[in-house]
Amino acid sequence: MTTDLYPTRKTSEPAFIFRRDPVVYGGQEGPIDAETLGGFAVNGFLTAHGLVGAEEVGRFRAELRRLSEDAELRSDERVVLEPRTQEVRSIFEVHRISEVFAELASDPRLLDRAHQILGSPVYIHQSRVNYKPGFTGKEFYWHSDFETWHAEDGMPRMRAVSFSIALTENYPHNGALMIMPGSHRTFVSCVGETPAGHYRESLKSQEIGTPDTHSLAMLADKHGIELFTGAAGSATVFDSNCMHGSNGNITPFPRSNVFLVFNSVENTCEDPFAASGRRPSFIASRNFTPVGA
Protein backbone atom coordinates (compact mmCIF):
# COMPACT_ATOMS: atom_id res chain seq x y z
CA MET A 1 0.00 0.00 0.00
CA THR A 2 1.30 3.45 -0.92
CA THR A 3 1.98 5.85 1.95
CA ASP A 4 -1.08 7.99 2.59
CA LEU A 5 0.08 11.55 1.87
CA TYR A 6 -3.42 12.99 2.20
CA PRO A 7 -5.14 11.43 5.24
CA THR A 8 -8.84 12.25 5.46
CA ARG A 9 -11.93 10.99 7.33
CA LYS A 10 -9.68 9.65 10.09
CA THR A 11 -9.83 12.32 12.80
CA SER A 12 -12.47 14.41 14.54
CA GLU A 13 -10.94 17.70 13.39
CA PRO A 14 -10.45 18.98 9.83
CA ALA A 15 -6.99 19.99 8.64
CA PHE A 16 -5.23 21.70 5.75
CA ILE A 17 -2.45 19.71 4.03
CA PHE A 18 -0.17 21.46 1.57
CA ARG A 19 -0.15 19.82 -1.85
CA ARG A 20 2.78 17.42 -2.25
CA ASP A 21 2.41 16.79 -5.98
CA PRO A 22 3.11 18.85 -9.10
CA VAL A 23 0.19 20.48 -10.90
CA VAL A 24 1.62 20.20 -14.42
CA TYR A 25 3.62 17.04 -15.11
CA GLY A 26 4.16 17.49 -18.83
CA GLY A 27 5.98 20.06 -20.94
CA GLN A 28 5.24 22.68 -23.55
CA GLU A 29 4.48 20.28 -26.40
CA GLY A 30 0.74 20.16 -26.96
CA PRO A 31 -2.27 22.32 -27.77
CA ILE A 32 -2.05 24.41 -24.57
CA ASP A 33 0.16 27.48 -24.98
CA ALA A 34 2.75 28.36 -22.35
CA GLU A 35 0.78 31.24 -20.84
CA THR A 36 -2.40 29.19 -20.47
CA LEU A 37 -0.48 26.24 -19.04
CA GLY A 38 1.16 28.56 -16.53
CA GLY A 39 -2.27 29.88 -15.56
CA PHE A 40 -3.45 26.32 -15.04
CA ALA A 41 -0.54 25.69 -12.67
CA VAL A 42 -1.40 28.81 -10.66
CA ASN A 43 -5.20 28.65 -10.65
CA GLY A 44 -5.86 24.93 -11.12
CA PHE A 45 -8.04 25.32 -14.19
CA LEU A 46 -8.27 26.65 -17.72
CA THR A 47 -11.10 27.38 -20.11
CA ALA A 48 -11.15 26.15 -23.70
CA HIS A 49 -13.80 28.24 -25.46
CA GLY A 50 -15.49 26.56 -28.40
CA LEU A 51 -13.71 23.26 -27.85
CA VAL A 52 -16.54 21.52 -29.73
CA GLY A 53 -18.59 23.10 -32.51
CA ALA A 54 -22.28 23.88 -32.75
CA GLU A 55 -23.06 20.82 -34.90
CA GLU A 56 -21.34 18.53 -32.37
CA VAL A 57 -23.18 20.19 -29.49
CA GLY A 58 -26.47 19.46 -31.25
CA ARG A 59 -25.48 15.82 -31.61
CA PHE A 60 -24.54 15.59 -27.94
CA ARG A 61 -27.81 17.22 -26.86
CA ALA A 62 -29.80 14.76 -28.94
CA GLU A 63 -27.91 11.93 -27.24
CA LEU A 64 -28.65 13.46 -23.83
CA ARG A 65 -32.35 13.45 -24.64
CA ARG A 66 -32.21 9.88 -25.89
CA LEU A 67 -30.46 8.65 -22.76
CA SER A 68 -32.76 10.51 -20.37
CA GLU A 69 -35.87 9.17 -22.12
CA ASP A 70 -34.67 5.56 -22.24
CA ALA A 71 -37.09 3.79 -19.88
CA GLU A 72 -34.94 0.64 -19.67
CA LEU A 73 -31.84 2.65 -18.79
CA ARG A 74 -33.58 4.32 -15.83
CA SER A 75 -33.41 1.04 -13.90
CA ASP A 76 -29.64 0.81 -14.43
CA GLU A 77 -27.52 1.53 -11.34
CA ARG A 78 -25.42 3.87 -13.42
CA VAL A 79 -28.36 6.27 -13.65
CA VAL A 80 -28.87 8.61 -10.65
CA LEU A 81 -32.31 10.14 -10.16
CA GLU A 82 -33.31 13.24 -8.25
CA PRO A 83 -34.83 12.01 -4.95
CA ARG A 84 -37.91 14.25 -5.11
CA THR A 85 -38.75 14.53 -8.80
CA GLN A 86 -37.25 11.26 -10.09
CA GLU A 87 -35.73 13.19 -12.97
CA VAL A 88 -32.35 12.02 -14.23
CA ARG A 89 -29.53 13.75 -12.30
CA SER A 90 -26.49 11.94 -13.71
CA ILE A 91 -25.59 8.99 -15.91
CA PHE A 92 -22.24 7.38 -15.10
CA GLU A 93 -19.88 5.43 -17.36
CA VAL A 94 -21.53 7.23 -20.23
CA HIS A 95 -18.58 6.56 -22.55
CA ARG A 96 -19.46 2.85 -22.31
CA ILE A 97 -23.22 3.33 -22.59
CA SER A 98 -23.10 5.67 -25.58
CA GLU A 99 -21.06 5.42 -28.78
CA VAL A 100 -21.48 9.17 -29.21
CA PHE A 101 -19.75 9.93 -25.91
CA ALA A 102 -17.23 7.13 -26.46
CA GLU A 103 -15.98 9.06 -29.48
CA LEU A 104 -15.67 12.22 -27.39
CA ALA A 105 -13.72 10.38 -24.67
CA SER A 106 -10.99 9.49 -27.18
CA ASP A 107 -11.04 12.79 -29.06
CA PRO A 108 -7.51 14.24 -29.52
CA ARG A 109 -8.80 17.68 -28.49
CA LEU A 110 -9.24 16.26 -25.00
CA LEU A 111 -6.54 13.61 -24.96
CA ASP A 112 -3.74 15.88 -26.14
CA ARG A 113 -4.55 18.39 -23.39
CA ALA A 114 -4.73 15.65 -20.76
CA HIS A 115 -1.37 14.22 -21.92
CA GLN A 116 0.23 17.64 -21.81
CA ILE A 117 -0.95 18.36 -18.26
CA LEU A 118 -0.37 14.90 -16.80
CA GLY A 119 2.80 14.01 -18.71
CA SER A 120 1.85 10.40 -19.46
CA PRO A 121 -0.71 8.18 -21.15
CA VAL A 122 -4.08 8.35 -19.42
CA TYR A 123 -7.12 6.20 -18.76
CA ILE A 124 -10.68 7.24 -17.96
CA HIS A 125 -11.24 7.11 -14.22
CA GLN A 126 -14.84 8.32 -14.49
CA SER A 127 -17.29 9.65 -17.05
CA ARG A 128 -20.80 10.97 -16.67
CA VAL A 129 -23.37 13.38 -18.00
CA ASN A 130 -24.97 15.78 -15.54
CA TYR A 131 -28.48 17.11 -16.02
CA LYS A 132 -29.58 20.25 -14.23
CA PRO A 133 -33.08 20.85 -15.58
CA GLY A 134 -34.85 24.15 -15.36
CA PHE A 135 -36.71 24.90 -12.11
CA THR A 136 -35.75 21.65 -10.33
CA GLY A 137 -32.00 21.11 -10.88
CA LYS A 138 -30.30 20.54 -7.53
CA GLU A 139 -26.99 21.91 -6.33
CA PHE A 140 -23.66 20.11 -6.11
CA TYR A 141 -22.14 21.13 -2.78
CA TRP A 142 -18.54 22.31 -2.41
CA HIS A 143 -16.03 19.48 -2.65
CA SER A 144 -12.66 18.36 -3.97
CA ASP A 145 -13.02 15.38 -6.28
CA PHE A 146 -9.62 14.09 -5.20
CA GLU A 147 -10.75 13.80 -1.58
CA THR A 148 -13.37 11.24 -2.61
CA TRP A 149 -11.21 9.55 -5.23
CA HIS A 150 -8.45 9.18 -2.65
CA ALA A 151 -10.62 8.11 0.28
CA GLU A 152 -13.06 5.81 -1.53
CA ASP A 153 -11.32 4.83 -4.78
CA GLY A 154 -7.68 4.57 -3.68
CA MET A 155 -6.23 7.20 -6.02
CA PRO A 156 -2.82 7.81 -4.45
CA ARG A 157 -1.68 11.17 -5.89
CA MET A 158 -3.07 14.34 -7.44
CA ARG A 159 -2.40 13.40 -11.05
CA ALA A 160 -5.85 13.48 -12.63
CA VAL A 161 -7.65 16.15 -14.63
CA SER A 162 -11.34 16.72 -15.33
CA PHE A 163 -13.02 18.06 -18.46
CA SER A 164 -16.46 19.62 -18.04
CA ILE A 165 -17.92 20.36 -21.46
CA ALA A 166 -20.99 22.59 -21.50
CA LEU A 167 -23.85 21.29 -23.62
CA THR A 168 -26.14 24.21 -22.80
CA GLU A 169 -25.55 27.90 -22.25
CA ASN A 170 -23.97 28.59 -18.88
CA TYR A 171 -25.50 31.69 -17.32
CA PRO A 172 -24.64 33.19 -13.92
CA HIS A 173 -28.13 32.19 -12.78
CA ASN A 174 -28.66 28.58 -13.94
CA GLY A 175 -26.26 26.70 -11.70
CA ALA A 176 -22.94 27.29 -13.46
CA LEU A 177 -19.72 25.77 -12.14
CA MET A 178 -17.89 27.65 -9.39
CA ILE A 179 -14.21 27.10 -8.49
CA MET A 180 -11.96 28.67 -5.88
CA PRO A 181 -8.84 29.56 -7.95
CA GLY A 182 -5.66 28.33 -6.29
CA SER A 183 -7.50 26.00 -3.91
CA HIS A 184 -5.93 23.00 -5.67
CA ARG A 185 -2.74 23.61 -3.67
CA THR A 186 -4.45 22.87 -0.35
CA PHE A 187 -5.96 19.50 0.54
CA VAL A 188 -8.81 19.77 3.03
CA SER A 189 -8.91 16.73 5.29
CA CYS A 190 -12.56 15.98 6.10
CA VAL A 191 -14.14 14.48 9.21
CA GLY A 192 -16.52 11.53 9.51
CA GLU A 193 -15.90 7.89 8.68
CA THR A 194 -17.07 6.53 5.34
CA PRO A 195 -20.21 4.39 5.82
CA ALA A 196 -20.47 1.10 3.97
CA GLY A 197 -22.15 1.57 0.60
CA HIS A 198 -21.77 5.32 0.97
CA TYR A 199 -21.72 5.89 -2.78
CA ARG A 200 -25.45 5.21 -3.08
CA GLU A 201 -26.34 8.25 -0.99
CA SER A 202 -23.42 10.45 -2.00
CA LEU A 203 -24.40 10.37 -5.67
CA LYS A 204 -27.72 11.98 -4.74
CA SER A 205 -26.54 14.28 -1.97
CA GLN A 206 -23.01 14.12 -0.57
CA GLU A 207 -22.29 14.89 3.09
CA ILE A 208 -19.33 12.69 4.08
CA GLY A 209 -16.28 13.98 2.23
CA THR A 210 -17.46 17.58 2.04
CA PRO A 211 -15.40 20.23 3.82
CA ASP A 212 -16.56 21.93 7.00
CA THR A 213 -17.87 25.47 6.65
CA HIS A 214 -14.93 27.03 8.52
CA SER A 215 -12.41 25.50 6.11
CA LEU A 216 -14.51 26.60 3.13
CA ALA A 217 -14.76 30.14 4.47
CA MET A 218 -10.97 30.30 4.91
CA LEU A 219 -10.35 29.05 1.36
CA ALA A 220 -12.92 31.43 -0.13
CA ASP A 221 -11.47 34.36 1.82
CA LYS A 222 -7.98 33.55 0.51
CA HIS A 223 -8.79 32.59 -3.08
CA GLY A 224 -12.17 34.03 -3.95
CA ILE A 225 -14.69 32.27 -6.18
CA GLU A 226 -14.79 32.25 -9.97
CA LEU A 227 -18.03 31.53 -11.84
CA PHE A 228 -17.82 29.91 -15.27
CA THR A 229 -20.28 31.18 -17.86
CA GLY A 230 -20.27 30.90 -21.62
CA ALA A 231 -21.66 29.26 -24.68
CA ALA A 232 -22.36 25.59 -25.17
CA GLY A 233 -19.31 23.78 -26.52
CA SER A 234 -16.84 25.42 -24.16
CA ALA A 235 -14.87 23.32 -21.70
CA THR A 236 -13.50 23.90 -18.24
CA VAL A 237 -10.43 21.78 -17.54
CA PHE A 238 -9.57 21.55 -13.86
CA ASP A 239 -7.22 19.83 -11.46
CA SER A 240 -8.52 16.96 -9.33
CA ASN A 241 -8.09 18.91 -6.07
CA CYS A 242 -9.89 22.13 -7.05
CA MET A 243 -12.59 23.13 -4.58
CA HIS A 244 -15.72 23.48 -6.69
CA GLY A 245 -19.50 23.27 -6.62
CA SER A 246 -22.63 24.69 -8.23
CA ASN A 247 -25.91 26.19 -7.13
CA GLY A 248 -29.33 24.77 -7.83
CA ASN A 249 -31.21 25.86 -10.93
CA ILE A 250 -34.56 27.57 -10.34
CA THR A 251 -34.53 29.31 -13.73
CA PRO A 252 -36.33 27.98 -16.85
CA PHE A 253 -32.93 27.46 -18.52
CA PRO A 254 -31.47 23.94 -18.18
CA ARG A 255 -27.76 23.37 -17.66
CA SER A 256 -26.20 20.09 -18.76
CA ASN A 257 -22.61 18.99 -19.22
CA VAL A 258 -20.53 15.95 -20.00
CA PHE A 259 -17.80 15.22 -17.47
CA LEU A 260 -14.69 13.15 -18.27
CA VAL A 261 -11.88 12.39 -15.82
CA PHE A 262 -8.47 11.35 -17.12
CA ASN A 263 -6.00 9.82 -14.66
CA SER A 264 -2.36 9.05 -15.33
CA VAL A 265 -1.51 5.39 -15.89
CA GLU A 266 1.29 6.06 -13.38
CA ASN A 267 -1.32 6.93 -10.73
CA THR A 268 -3.67 3.95 -10.87
CA CYS A 269 -6.03 3.30 -7.99
CA GLU A 270 -5.21 0.93 -5.14
CA ASP A 271 -7.23 -0.04 -2.08
CA PRO A 272 -9.29 2.85 -0.66
CA PHE A 273 -7.47 5.03 1.86
CA ALA A 274 -10.56 5.73 3.99
CA ALA A 275 -13.31 3.25 3.13
CA SER A 276 -13.98 -0.40 3.82
CA GLY A 277 -14.43 -1.28 0.17
CA ARG A 278 -14.09 0.03 -3.35
CA ARG A 279 -16.85 1.88 -5.13
CA PRO A 280 -18.31 0.12 -8.20
CA SER A 281 -16.23 0.24 -11.36
CA PHE A 282 -18.82 2.35 -13.17
CA ILE A 283 -17.96 5.18 -10.75
CA ALA A 284 -14.24 4.48 -10.39
CA SER A 285 -12.80 2.42 -13.22
CA ARG A 286 -10.40 -0.44 -12.55
CA ASN A 287 -9.62 -0.75 -16.24
CA PHE A 288 -6.33 1.12 -16.52
CA THR A 289 -5.85 0.60 -20.26
CA PRO A 290 -4.61 3.86 -21.79
CA VAL A 291 -7.15 5.66 -23.97
CA GLY A 292 -6.19 5.11 -27.57
CA ALA A 293 -4.04 2.06 -26.86
Buried (B, 14 or more C-beta within 10 A) or exposed (E): EEEEBBBBBBEEEBBEEEBEBBBBBBEEEBBBEEEBBEBBBEBBBBBBEEBBEEEBBEBBBEBBEEBBEBEEBBEEEBBBBBEEEEBBBBBBBBBBBBEBBBEBBEBEBBBBBBBBBBBBBBBBBBBBBBBBBBEBBBEBBBBBBBBBBBBBBBBBBBBBBBBBBBBBBBBEEBBBBBBBBBBBBBBBBBBBEBBEEBBEEBBEBBEBBBBBEEBBEBBBEEBEBBEBBBEBBBBBBBBBBBBBBBBBBEBEBBBBBBBBBBBBBBBBBEEBBBBEEBBBEBBBBEEBEBBEE
